[in-house]
Amino acid sequence: MMFSSPRCVFLNRCLLSPSQVLFNQFKYFFNLYFLLLACSQFVPEMRLGALYTYWVPLGFVLAVTIIREAVEEIRCYTRDKEVNAQVYSRLTARGTVKVKSSSIQVGDLIIVEKNQRVPADMIFLRTSEKNGSCFLRTDQLDGETDWKLRLPVACTQRLPTAADLLQIRSYVYAEEPNIDIHNFVGTFTREDSDPPISESLSIENALWAGTVTASGTVVGVVLYTGRELRSVMNTANPRSKIGLFDLEVNCLTKILFGALVVVSLVMVALQHFAGRWYLQILRFLLLFSNIIPISLRVNLDMGKIVYSWVIRRDSKIPGTVVRSSTIPEQLGRISYLLTDKTGTLTQNEMVFKRLHLGTVAYGLDSMDEVQSHIFSVYTQQPQDPPAQKGSAPTTKVRRTMSSRVHEAVKAIALCHNVTPVYESNGVTDQAEAEKQYEDSCRVYQASSPDEVALVQWTESVGLTLVGRDQSSMQLRTPGDQILNFTILQLFPFTYESKRMGIIVRDESTGEITFYMKGADVVMAGIVQYNDWLEEECGNMAREGLRVLVVAKKSLAEEQYQDFEARYVQAKLSVHDRSLKVATVIESLEMEMELLCLTGVEDQLQADVRPTLETLRNAGIKVWMLTGDKLETATCTAKNAHLVTRNQDIHIFRLVTNRGEAHLELNAFRRKHDCALVISGDSLEVCLKYYEYEFMELACQCPAVVCCRCAPTQKAQIVRLLQERTGRLTCAVGDGGNDVSMIQESDCGVGVEGKEGKQASLAADFSITQFRHLGRLLMVHGRNSYKRSAALSQFVIHRSLCISAMQAVFSSVFYFASVPLYQGFLIIGYSTIYTMFPVFSLVLDKDVKSEVAMLYPELYKDLLKGRPLSYKTFLIWVLISIYQGSTIMYGALLLFESEFVHIVAISFTSLILTELLMVALTIQSWHWLMTVAELLSLACYIASLVFLHEFIDVYFIATLSFLWKVSVITLVSCLPLYVLKYLRRRFSPPSYSKLTS
């Protein structure tokens, strides 16, 4: 067999080398800056103290970050190793041998057991199933949970045993690797037969890596491996998301660096640049390096870990998973929420609601009439006596309506890809199902929930699908008669064609019928002219129903034979196969008889309406992006209260060129405060010619609904919102088609639903129900943002205080570049003595979670970024300068004789000030906060015994020391407390009214 041949099936992601890890750390300016500072201490002329005072903090910061990265890398490596070590059976001339998935090569014949994951992209050659087919679960590939039917190559399936595959001489011609998981073109040729047998290969013969065999044991030949796998080619490397909060903190630290340079230059300038002034500048840069807090990054990262842990432990949103612990603050600042419809706002559980025959419609309350018609056709009609004159018209009308209903129901019962599966004690056997198993053992499997809903409905009205294989189908009538049909051809549904068809032969009559069903937009041009199709489709769509048009066409034997010959020839084409096949099929799709319309409804998820109302009240604009038709999407938006009852809706007319788009945009511009509904085609035209104007108008709408939206369009809309508004976006979805949107957004949320875990695994946060999104944003997002803002400002305040004290000390002592605190004091200040109280702010909250959910307006304040802004930063800088100056000048004024007394008084006052400031900032006390405060104070008092090198132990035991420290601490904190009290008294924040 002829293939290209990369070796490994799965890609190994190895651990980063130490050099790569270090490069990733030091490519950021501030880590590199602190590294240079630490290295400068090896130069005697620049040394300000012990080496460990610089290297220990830097080492701790790097160790925390590197350990976290190492844990993630090891987890990835372990997962890959497990996947690559999975064992499969390979057919060889010596029999079956065991082989690891990482050793599978192109051309190998691999045996895949039931419920085993397919290790590589393969061509399906044989199955153990008697019906000659198998089912695949593809949820991890395309996000769809419904099973897919796959068929083996016919000439290899007919071989007596699997070992005979090694005896035949054959080859496979396959297309080059590409990302299309829904299509495949190839041919299988057996050369040792006379004449050579060639069979066309399509997606029905392909087993893609990552799928799971749901029935039987299959044998396949490996076609693609490694980077050529469909699943690998469809896996884009997600962008590394950096939170807006982190960027804001980064900006503030740049301002602090500028302040550091300015202060150093001022100090040297006041010395009139005497002597080796350039060396003095470097010493002052080292001396005031505390202006930039090296521990800020670690504190914020550890805070994120705490927030993630709290989210996972929340019993009110069970099953929530935090897959990205770097951006929990993003949840507190979302301005635009972009959501999928099916499976996210709705349950992806289809219920049959309407059968429309043109002149009459049957709803849920009149399905017994449909059942009566079906019953009369199969039980009463053959036994009807000759019609009496008086009853003839009524009977004729009755027969006419019954036959119309019967034809419609039979078409629905036959035109689908559903297979009934009978399961009892783990055995699946279609042939014996009707005899041995009851209806309760039957499960319908299909590639769409719509299909299952339709077949379940035909069962409820009397026509039951009891058996199916790749060549036949059996229906059971109300009179327990079995109707046998031969499947001559099956044309599966595709996203391009938007329809599916089937040609069957009735075994009892020999009649050949072509049935087709599909979306009204394509079926309108296929069925015979009528005056009710468009109107009724619109009416049903406005009720929120998903509409399918069902039609049929009777074929003569000669007509079908001619079609089959052309169809087989087209399927064997290598070039432009899909186009040639479509052309042949379209030759049949003319003047078909319109039978009926079917309407199924997707039920809303629990608590969708209150959740969307909460989001709106919080100032979040919701955009719904769906692949459904315009009327269905509009109705769902109304039902879910995405669009309020008193809100106008502007339905954007279908536009195809620049002129039409211009006119429609002008019409839309004249409307105010109305929701927008637009189709994907119109959206594409608008974005092509009037991107800026359209986005400006759309962003002003209270809600936007984009229907017939492709996955790439969803990602494009997210990207445009980010670029045009500068606001944070959150994307929510549940299927594989939502992954690109989720990865593009600032904060991606995946819903674990019926379409598998593909969206959930690609998201930053995974939830089990859409309603959990409200609590995730209103409570956890809000708390994470406010806590990180308070934490970052306190860490900056802690560093600025000691820097202000150093500046005062140096200016008093003739601008000398001599450190105020040395050795353990400088390390202990930011770690043992103040780290735990400051970090305990990650447990603080201004209101209870119930209040935050009840008043979503509190969330709206965060959208302006007030918790961390240039204003709040400036206030904390002024507070730090005031407190640092007060403590230093107080110590200088009150000390008596020895310099060591200045250190004792100022350092003790500094520690007490920090502890008091934390206590004044806390709004809701947690027992861990109290422990942190008392523990830090106890650690400082206990360590005074060992700090005799820096502090006079005898002096701190005197009354003089105690009153001086008390006075300085009181002067540094009391005015701030008074100002805070007055502000809360005369200009209280919004949340204080709710907590009083």
Residue pairs with C-beta under 8 A, 6 or more apart in sequence:
1 107
1 170
1 171
1 172
1 221
2 171
2 172
2 173
3 106
3 107
3 172
3 174
3 222
3 223
4 106
4 177
4 228
5 105
5 106
5 107
5 225
6 106
6 225
6 226
6 227
6 228
7 103
7 105
7 225
7 226
8 84
8 102
8 103
8 225
8 226
9 84
9 101
9 102
9 104
9 119
9 120
9 209
9 225
9 226
9 229
10 80
10 83
10 84
10 101
10 102
10 119
10 226
11 80
11 226
11 227
11 232
12 80
12 81
12 84
12 102
13 76
13 77
13 80
14 77
15 70
15 73
15 74
15 77
16 24
16 69
16 73
21 66
21 69
21 70
24 69
25 31
25 62
25 65
25 66
26 32
26 35
30 253
30 257
30 292
30 294
30 297
31 61
31 62
33 257
33 292
34 54
34 57
34 58
34 61
34 289
34 294
35 58
37 54
37 285
37 286
37 289
38 51
38 54
38 55
38 58
40 46
40 282
40 286
41 47
41 48
41 49
41 51
41 54
41 55
41 286
42 51
45 279
46 279
46 282
46 283
46 286
48 283
48 286
48 287
48 817
48 819
48 822
49 819
49 822
49 823
49 826
50 822
50 823
52 827
53 822
53 823
53 826
53 827
56 827
57 294
57 295
57 827
57 830
57 831
58 294
60 298
60 831
61 294
61 295
61 297
61 298
64 298
64 301
64 302
65 297
65 298
65 301
68 301
83 101
84 100
84 101
84 102
85 100
85 101
85 102
86 100
86 101
86 117
86 119
87 98
87 99
87 100
87 101
88 98
88 99
88 100
88 101
88 104
88 110
88 111
88 112
88 116
88 119
89 96
89 97
89 98
89 99
89 110
89 111
90 96
90 97
90 98
90 99
90 104
90 108
90 109
90 110
90 111
91 109
91 110
91 111
91 162
91 163
91 165
91 166
91 219
92 109
92 166
93 166
96 111
99 108
101 119
101 120
104 110
104 119
104 120
104 222
104 225
105 222
105 225
106 222
106 223
106 224
106 225
107 221
107 222
108 221
108 222
109 125
109 165
109 166
109 219
109 220
109 221
109 222
110 119
110 120
110 122
110 219
110 220
110 221
110 222
111 162
111 217
111 218
111 219
112 118
112 119
112 207
112 213
112 217
112 218
112 219
112 220
113 213
113 217
114 213
114 214
114 215
114 216
114 217
115 212
115 213
115 214
116 212
116 213
117 210
117 211
117 212
118 136
118 207
118 208
118 209
118 210
118 211
118 212
118 213
118 220
119 209
120 209
120 222
120 223
120 224
120 225
120 229
121 206
121 207
121 208
121 209
121 222
121 223
121 224
121 225
121 228
121 229
121 230
122 206
122 207
122 220
122 221
122 222
122 223
123 153
123 172
123 174
123 186
123 188
123 201
123 205
123 206
123 207
123 220
123 221
123 223
124 134
124 150
124 151
124 152
124 153
124 205
124 206
124 207
124 218
124 220
125 152
125 153
125 156
125 157
125 165
125 218
125 219
125 220
125 221
126 152
126 156
126 157
126 159
126 162
126 165
126 218
126 219
127 133
127 134
127 152
127 157
127 216
127 217
127 218
127 219
128 216
128 217
128 218
129 215
129 216
129 428
130 429
130 430
130 431
131 430
131 431
131 469
131 470
132 151
132 152
132 157
132 469
132 470
132 471
133 149
133 150
133 151
133 152
133 469
133 470
134 149
134 150
134 152
134 213
134 214
134 215
134 216
134 218
135 147
135 148
135 149
135 150
135 213
135 214
135 215
135 419
135 421
135 445
136 147
136 148
136 150
136 207
136 211
136 212
136 213
136 214
137 145
137 147
137 148
137 211
137 212
137 214
138 144
138 148
138 208
138 210
138 211
139 145
139 755
139 756
139 757
139 758
140 210
140 211
140 212
140 231
140 756
140 757
140 758
141 181
141 208
141 210
141 211
141 230
141 231
141 234
141 736
141 758
142 181
142 182
142 736
142 737
142 758
143 734
143 735
143 736
143 737
143 738
143 739
143 755
143 756
143 758
143 759
144 447
144 735
144 736
144 755
144 756
145 754
145 755
145 756
146 445
146 446
146 447
146 448
146 449
146 451
146 452
147 214
147 419
147 445
147 446
147 447
148 211
148 447
149 204
149 417
149 419
149 447
149 470
150 204
150 205
150 206
150 207
151 204
151 205
151 470
152 205
152 218
153 188
153 199
153 201
153 205
154 199
155 188
155 190
155 193
155 197
155 199
156 165
156 168
156 188
159 165
159 168
162 219
165 219
168 190
168 192
169 190
169 191
169 192
170 188
170 189
170 190
170 191
170 192
171 189
171 191
172 186
172 187
172 188
172 189
172 201
172 221
172 223
173 186
173 187
173 189
173 574
174 184
174 185
174 186
174 201
174 223
175 184
175 185
175 186
177 224
177 228
177 229
177 230
177 233
178 230
178 233
179 230
179 233
179 234
180 230
181 208
181 230
181 231
181 234
182 203
182 494
182 495
183 202
183 203
183 578
184 201
184 202
184 203
184 205
184 206
185 201
185 202
185 574
185 577
185 578
186 200
186 201
186 202
186 205
187 198
187 199
187 200
187 201
187 572
187 574
188 198
188 199
188 201
188 205
189 196
189 197
189 198
189 199
190 196
190 197
190 198
198 572
200 568
200 571
200 572
200 577
202 571
204 492
206 223
207 213
207 218
207 220
208 229
208 230
208 231
209 224
209 229
209 230
209 231
209 232
210 229
210 231
214 445
215 421
215 428
216 428
224 230
226 232
227 233
236 740
236 743
238 743
238 762
239 743
239 744
241 324
241 326
241 327
241 330
241 746
241 747
241 764
242 326
242 327
243 326
243 327
243 329
243 330
244 329
244 330
244 333
244 728
244 746
245 329
245 330
245 333
245 785
245 788
245 789
245 868
246 300
246 326
248 865
248 868
249 296
249 300
249 792
249 868
252 792
252 796
252 873
253 292
253 296
255 873
256 291
256 292
256 796
256 800
257 291
257 292
259 291
260 285
260 288
260 289
260 291
260 292
261 285
263 284
263 288
263 291
263 803
263 807
264 281
264 284
264 285
264 287
264 288
265 281
267 280
267 284
267 807
267 810
267 811
267 815
267 817
268 277
268 280
268 281
268 284
268 815
270 811
270 815
271 277
271 280
271 815
280 817
283 817
284 810
284 817
287 806
287 810
287 817
287 819
288 803
288 806
288 807
290 799
290 802
290 803
290 806
290 826
291 799
291 800
291 803
292 799
293 795
293 796
293 798
293 799
293 830
295 795
295 830
295 831
295 835
296 792
296 795
296 796
296 799
299 791
299 792
299 795
299 835
299 838
299 839
300 788
300 791
300 792
302 839
302 842
303 787
303 788
303 791
303 839
303 842
304 325
304 326
304 327
304 328
304 329
304 784
304 788
305 325
306 842
306 843
307 325
307 328
307 329
307 780
307 783
307 784
307 787
307 842
308 322
308 325
308 328
310 780
310 783
311 317
311 320
311 322
311 328
311 765
311 776
311 780
312 320
312 321
312 322
314 320
314 775
314 779
314 780
316 775
316 849
317 767
317 768
317 772
317 775
317 776
318 768
319 752
319 766
319 767
319 768
320 765
320 766
320 767
320 768
320 772
320 776
321 760
321 765
321 766
322 328
322 764
322 765
323 761
323 763
323 764
323 765
323 766
324 764
324 765
327 746
327 747
327 764
328 780
328 781
328 784
329 781
329 784
329 785
329 788
330 728
330 730
330 746
330 747
330 764
330 781
331 730
331 747
331 765
331 776
331 777
331 780
331 781
331 782
331 784
331 785
332 777
332 781
332 782
332 783
332 784
332 785
332 786
332 859
332 862
333 728
333 781
333 785
333 862
333 863
333 865
334 620
334 728
334 729
334 730
334 746
334 747
334 777
334 781
335 619
335 620
335 621
335 725
335 727
335 728
335 729
335 863
336 620
336 621
336 622
336 623
336 721
336 725
336 727
336 728
336 729
336 730
337 615
337 620
337 621
337 622
337 623
337 729
337 730
337 731
337 732
337 773
338 622
338 623
338 624
338 625
338 714
338 717
338 718
338 721
338 729
338 730
338 731
338 732
338 741
338 745
339 345
339 622
339 623
339 624
339 625
339 731
339 732
339 733
339 770
340 624
340 625
340 626
340 714
340 732
340 733
340 734
340 735
340 737
340 738
340 741
341 624
341 625
341 626
341 628
341 633
341 636
342 348
342 602
342 626
342 627
342 628
342 735
343 733
343 734
343 735
343 751
343 753
343 754
343 755
344 605
344 732
344 733
344 734
344 738
344 751
344 753
344 770
345 604
345 605
345 608
345 624
345 636
345 640
345 642
345 770
346 602
346 603
346 604
346 605
346 636
347 602
347 603
347 604
347 605
347 754
348 449
348 602
348 734
348 753
348 754
348 755
349 449
349 602
349 603
349 754
350 449
350 450
350 452
350 453
350 546
350 600
350 601
350 602
351 453
351 600
351 601
351 603
352 453
352 454
352 456
352 457
352 598
352 599
352 600
353 363
353 364
353 543
353 545
353 599
353 600
353 601
354 361
354 362
354 363
354 540
354 543
354 545
354 597
354 598
354 599
355 361
355 362
355 370
355 405
355 408
355 596
355 597
355 598
355 599
356 362
356 536
356 540
356 596
356 597
356 598
356 599
357 404
357 405
357 408
357 595
357 596
358 530
358 532
358 536
358 594
358 596
360 401
361 536
362 369
362 370
367 460
367 461
370 405
370 409
370 461
371 460
371 461
371 462
373 401
373 402
373 405
373 406
374 402
374 405
374 406
374 409
374 461
374 462
374 463
374 477
374 478
375 462
375 478
376 398
376 402
377 402
377 403
377 406
378 462
378 477
378 478
378 479
378 481
379 478
379 479
381 399
381 402
384 395
387 395
387 396
404 595
407 552
407 595
408 550
408 595
408 596
409 458
409 461
409 462
409 463
410 463
410 475
411 515
411 517
411 550
411 551
411 552
411 595
411 596
412 454
412 455
412 457
412 458
412 517
412 550
412 596
412 598
413 455
413 458
413 463
413 465
413 475
414 473
414 475
414 485
414 502
414 504
414 515
415 500
415 501
415 502
415 515
415 516
415 517
415 550
416 446
416 451
416 454
416 455
416 500
416 502
417 446
417 447
417 448
417 451
417 490
417 492
417 493
417 500
418 444
418 445
418 446
418 451
418 452
418 455
418 465
418 468
419 430
419 444
419 445
419 446
419 468
420 430
420 433
420 442
420 443
420 444
420 445
420 465
420 466
420 467
420 468
421 428
421 430
421 442
421 443
421 444
421 445
422 428
422 429
422 430
422 433
422 436
422 437
422 441
422 442
422 443
423 441
423 443
424 436
424 437
424 441
429 436
430 467
430 468
430 469
431 467
433 441
433 442
433 466
433 467
434 466
434 467
434 474
434 476
434 482
439 464
442 466
444 452
444 455
444 456
444 465
445 452
446 452
446 455
447 492
447 493
448 493
449 754
450 546
450 548
450 600
453 600
454 548
454 598
454 600
455 465
458 464
458 465
459 465
462 477
462 478
463 475
463 476
463 477
463 478
464 475
464 476
465 473
465 474
465 475
466 474
466 475
466 476
466 482
467 473
467 474
468 474
470 487
471 486
471 487
472 484
472 485
472 486
472 487
473 484
473 485
473 487
473 504
474 482
474 483
474 484
474 485
475 482
475 483
475 485
476 482
476 483
477 483
483 506
483 507
483 508
484 506
484 507
484 508
485 504
485 505
485 506
485 507
486 504
486 505
486 507
487 502
487 503
487 504
488 503
488 504
488 505
488 512
488 560
488 564
489 501
489 502
489 503
489 564
489 567
490 501
490 502
490 503
491 497
491 500
491 501
491 502
491 516
491 585
492 500
493 499
493 500
493 518
497 518
497 522
497 582
498 518
498 519
498 521
498 522
499 516
499 517
499 518
499 519
499 522
499 523
499 526
500 516
500 517
500 518
501 514
501 515
501 516
501 517
501 585
501 588
501 589
502 514
502 515
502 516
503 512
503 513
503 514
503 515
503 555
503 560
504 512
504 513
504 515
505 511
505 512
506 513
511 554
512 554
512 555
512 556
512 557
512 560
513 552
513 553
513 554
513 555
514 552
514 553
514 554
514 555
514 588
514 592
515 550
515 551
515 552
516 523
516 526
516 550
516 551
516 552
516 553
516 589
516 592
517 523
517 548
517 549
517 550
517 551
517 598
518 526
518 548
518 549
519 547
519 548
519 549
519 629
520 533
520 534
520 537
520 547
520 549
520 597
520 629
521 629
523 533
523 549
523 551
524 533
524 534
524 549
526 551
526 589
526 590
526 592
527 533
527 549
527 551
527 591
527 592
527 593
527 594
528 591
528 592
528 593
528 594
530 594
533 549
533 594
533 597
536 597
537 547
537 549
537 597
537 631
538 631
540 547
540 597
540 599
541 547
541 629
541 630
541 631
541 632
541 635
542 631
542 634
542 635
543 599
543 601
543 635
544 601
544 632
544 635
544 636
544 639
545 599
545 600
545 601
545 632
545 635
546 599
546 600
546 601
546 602
546 628
546 629
546 632
547 597
547 598
547 599
547 629
547 632
548 597
548 598
548 600
549 594
549 597
550 594
550 595
550 596
550 597
550 598
551 592
551 593
551 594
551 595
552 592
552 593
552 595
553 588
553 591
553 592
553 593
555 563
555 588
563 584
563 587
563 588
566 584
566 587
567 581
567 584
567 585
570 577
570 580
570 581
570 583
570 584
571 577
571 581
573 580
573 581
602 636
604 636
604 639
604 640
605 769
605 770
605 771
606 769
606 771
607 769
607 770
607 771
608 640
608 641
608 770
608 771
609 640
609 641
610 771
610 774
611 770
611 771
611 773
611 774
612 622
612 640
612 641
612 642
613 641
614 774
614 778
614 853
614 856
615 622
615 773
615 774
615 777
615 856
616 622
616 702
617 856
617 857
618 777
618 778
618 856
618 857
618 859
618 860
619 857
619 859
619 860
619 863
620 777
620 859
621 699
621 701
621 702
621 703
621 704
622 642
622 703
623 703
623 704
623 705
623 706
623 717
624 633
624 636
624 637
624 642
624 703
624 704
624 705
624 706
625 706
625 709
625 713
625 714
625 717
625 741
626 633
626 636
626 705
626 706
626 707
626 709
627 707
627 708
627 709
627 710
627 737
628 636
628 707
628 708
629 707
629 708
630 651
630 677
630 679
630 707
630 708
632 707
633 677
633 705
633 707
634 649
634 651
634 677
634 705
634 707
636 642
637 643
637 675
637 677
637 703
637 705
638 645
642 675
642 703
642 705
643 649
643 675
643 702
643 703
643 705
644 702
647 673
647 674
647 675
647 702
647 703
648 671
648 673
648 674
648 675
649 674
649 675
649 676
649 677
650 668
650 671
650 674
650 675
650 676
650 677
651 677
651 678
652 664
652 668
652 676
652 677
652 678
652 679
652 682
653 660
653 664
653 682
654 679
654 681
654 682
655 661
655 664
655 682
655 685
655 686
656 681
656 685
657 685
658 685
658 689
660 685
661 682
661 685
661 686
661 689
661 690
662 689
662 690
664 682
665 686
665 690
665 693
665 694
665 697
668 676
668 697
669 697
673 702
674 701
674 702
675 701
675 702
675 703
675 704
675 705
676 697
676 698
676 701
676 703
676 704
676 705
677 704
677 705
677 707
678 686
678 704
678 705
678 706
678 707
679 706
679 707
679 708
680 706
680 707
680 708
680 709
680 710
680 713
681 708
683 694
683 706
683 709
683 713
683 717
684 713
686 694
687 694
687 716
687 720
691 720
692 724
695 720
695 721
695 724
696 724
698 704
699 721
699 724
699 725
706 713
706 714
706 717
709 717
711 737
711 738
711 739
711 740
711 741
712 740
714 731
714 737
714 738
714 740
714 741
715 740
715 741
715 743
715 744
717 741
718 729
718 731
718 741
718 744
718 745
719 744
721 727
721 729
722 729
722 746
727 863
728 746
728 747
729 745
729 746
729 747
730 745
730 746
730 747
730 748
730 749
730 777
731 738
731 741
731 742
731 744
731 745
731 747
731 748
731 749
732 738
732 742
732 749
732 750
732 751
732 770
732 773
733 739
733 741
733 742
733 750
733 751
733 759
734 750
734 751
734 752
734 753
734 754
734 755
734 759
734 760
735 753
735 755
735 756
735 758
735 759
736 755
736 756
736 758
736 759
738 750
738 759
739 758
739 759
739 762
741 748
742 748
742 749
742 750
742 759
742 762
742 763
743 762
747 764
747 765
748 762
748 763
748 764
748 765
749 763
749 764
749 765
749 766
749 767
749 773
749 776
750 757
750 759
750 760
750 761
750 762
750 763
750 765
750 766
750 767
751 759
751 760
751 766
751 767
751 768
751 769
751 770
752 760
752 766
752 767
752 768
760 766
765 776
767 773
767 776
774 853
774 856
775 849
775 853
777 859
778 852
778 853
778 856
778 858
778 859
779 849
779 852
779 853
781 859
782 852
782 858
782 859
782 862
783 845
783 852
785 862
785 867
786 845
786 846
786 862
786 867
787 841
787 842
787 843
787 844
787 845
788 842
788 868
789 867
789 868
789 872
790 841
790 844
790 867
790 921
791 838
791 839
791 841
791 842
792 868
793 868
793 872
793 873
793 876
794 838
794 841
794 917
794 918
794 921
795 838
796 873
796 876
796 877
796 880
797 876
797 879
797 880
797 917
798 829
798 830
798 834
798 838
798 914
799 830
800 876
800 877
800 880
800 881
800 884
801 880
801 883
801 884
801 887
801 910
801 913
801 914
802 820
802 821
802 826
802 829
802 884
802 910
803 880
803 884
804 880
804 881
804 883
804 884
804 885
804 888
805 820
805 884
805 885
805 887
805 888
805 906
805 910
806 819
806 820
807 884
808 884
808 885
808 888
808 889
808 892
809 820
809 888
810 816
810 817
810 818
812 892
819 826
820 903
820 906
821 829
821 903
821 907
821 950
822 950
823 949
823 950
824 947
824 950
825 903
825 907
825 947
825 950
828 943
829 907
829 910
829 911
832 936
832 939
832 940
832 943
833 911
833 914
833 936
833 939
833 940
834 911
834 914
834 915
834 936
835 936
836 932
836 935
836 936
837 914
837 915
837 918
837 929
837 932
837 933
837 936
838 914
838 918
839 932
840 918
840 922
840 926
840 928
840 929
840 932
840 933
841 918
841 921
841 922
843 926
843 928
843 929
844 921
844 922
844 923
844 924
844 926
844 929
845 923
845 924
846 923
846 924
846 989
846 991
846 995
847 855
847 858
847 991
847 994
847 995
851 858
851 991
851 994
851 995
852 858
852 859
855 994
857 990
858 990
858 991
858 994
861 990
866 872
879 976
882 972
882 976
883 913
883 917
883 972
883 973
883 976
886 968
886 971
886 972
887 906
887 909
887 910
887 913
887 968
887 972
888 906
890 905
890 906
890 909
890 964
890 967
890 968
890 971
890 972
891 902
891 905
891 906
891 909
891 964
891 968
892 902
894 905
894 964
894 967
894 968
895 901
895 902
895 905
896 960
898 952
898 955
900 950
900 951
900 952
900 955
901 952
901 955
901 961
903 950
903 951
904 951
904 952
904 955
904 956
904 961
905 961
905 964
905 965
905 968
906 968
907 950
907 951
908 940
908 956
908 961
908 965
909 965
909 968
909 969
909 972
911 936
911 937
911 940
912 965
912 969
913 969
913 972
913 973
915 933
915 936
915 937
916 969
916 973
917 973
917 976
918 929
918 933
919 933
920 973
920 976
920 977
920 980
922 929
923 995
944 951
944 953
944 956
945 953
947 953
955 961
984 992
